Amino acid sequence: MTDLIVTDNTATPEYESLKQRFTHMEAQKNYFENAWHAAKISHSNDIERIGTALLEEAERRGWCDDYDKFVEELNQYLSKELEVRTRDYDIEVEYNVTVRRTINGKSYEDARDELKESVETDLERIDDLNISFNDATDYT
């Protein structure tokens, strides 16, 4: 049977040399990881600035339709997409809303008129406001 002999090699010059090399390599790894991260952020910011400059130039020269087509196609191949043009649209939306509130009044009609005035005041900024009341219950 063979005996296993364990020795402490942590005090040897070879161990100290390896330990120093490992520490140095770890520091280099951290340096390069930080440098890579900084370069990645810088590159991303550069792409954003280029896209903004191209968009502004396209608008200045009246090339908006060409720019839209070009960037839409190009963005399919980029990991960091260029800025696309956006614009405001006026959109008409119809809402059907049911509101139930308790209104104090001398009669149902007075309470209903009070509610209508309150709602009209709340919504006076909306164009083409049409308020209608559909009563299914007889409150008399």
Secondary structure, DSSP 4 states (H G I P E B T S, - for coil): -PPP-----TTSHHHHHHHHHHHHHHHHHHHHHHHHHHHHHHHHHHHHHHHHHHHHHHHHHT-HHHHHHHHHHHHTT-SSPPP----------------------SSHHHHHHHHHHHHHHHTTTSTT--------S---
